[in-house]
Amino acid sequence: MPELFIGLMSGTSLDGVDSVLCDFAGQMPMVLSHASAPFSAALRAELLSLNSEGHNELHRAALAGNALMKVYAQVVTELLTTSGTLASSVRAIGAHGQTVRHRPQEFDGTGYTLQLCQPALLAELTGIDVVADFRSRDVAAGGQGAPLAPFFHRAMFAQRGQTIAALNIGGISNLTVLRSDGSLMGFDCGPGNCLMDAWTVQHTGQPYDALGAWAASGRVLPALLDSMLAEPYFAKPPPKSTGRDLFCPAWLDPHLRMASKPDAADVQATLTELTARVCSADVLRHQPTLADLIVCGGGALNLHLMSRLQQHLPGTRVASSERWGLPPVQVEAAAFAWLARQCLRREKLDLKSTTGAKGARVLGCVYPA
């Protein structure tokens, strides 16, 4: 008997929404259908703007949340249509929302993480139960609220008796180490695509550096790279998480001022090298002997970045999650379908090893259709 859930993910890359229809009836999650939709230029600009302080933020955030739910509903309709699935057959939608601020444990000791999401509206638009707000309970329990994908990585990729790792490269990069004894650790490494994408938009007008071809045409600027690698976040021990609050163009600007009129392609090469160096250094720091690194997220499509990761990890096979049965752009959406299922089953996740929360908690809130 099928056990169908939909997962929706719009990540820090701000490129649009990915959605999957998953069946959890078997021993392994199975993706039955995938759909995606880009953000309009206006919505992307507004979501990006809401990552920093601005005029009339509450009003603008509420309307942006409504607009985001309409894109979510659009991809849900496409999923159901292309797969021939009735809305009534789907147990629930797991909707992550769009992170616009991520400041856990700051200010008052608890801090916050803020995802724009209007799950009640999404339930109205789709006629399907919605599970949302996965991160706030973790923050309330003293955690970082991120990353949450490591638990799905374990369900999807863990190999009995082997230690492997999964690296998700979205706007921000995060690493999951799946140990042979069944334990895991996970944390945000630092920038993934966010700085590369912002530089590409600024200098080429394209939303991203397709296949990493532009970066491959440039040369790495050692002084700029060393300046960026001195960022204190990289040396912090896990648990840790980050976002566009830190890694944004304003973070890059003072480093660029130290360079003397650098060529734009050289900066792109250096930003790509930054992501590769930070991620590979974390692999070597926490699991120096590793047979396989499974790469997912949009960064897995950047062939130059994948090549640089492999260069820094010569003893490890660096490969896209496609090799492991799930295309890289589907992994995070599938993770939130899985998290929605865990919520409905009231299954607690032991978050201490990833977010630093006090203990196991049920994540998510349910909005019935």
Protein Blocks (a to p, Z undefined) as FASTA:
>chain_A
ZZddddddddfkonaccdddddfkbmbdcdfbdcdddddfklmmmmmmmmpccehklmmm
mmmmmmmmmmmmmmmmmmmmmnopafklpmbacdebjafbdcehihnonopadddddfkl
mmmmnopacdehkllmmmmnopnoiafklmmmmmmmocghiacddddddfbccdddddfk
opacdddfbjcklmmmmmmmmmnopabdehhlmmmmmccdfklmmmmmmpmklmpccddd
ddfklmcfklmmmmmmmpghiafklmmmmmmmmmmmmmmmmmmmmmmbafbdcdedjklm
mmklmmmmmmmmmmbccddfklnopafklmmmmmmmmmmmmmmnopacdfklmnopabdc
dedddddZZ
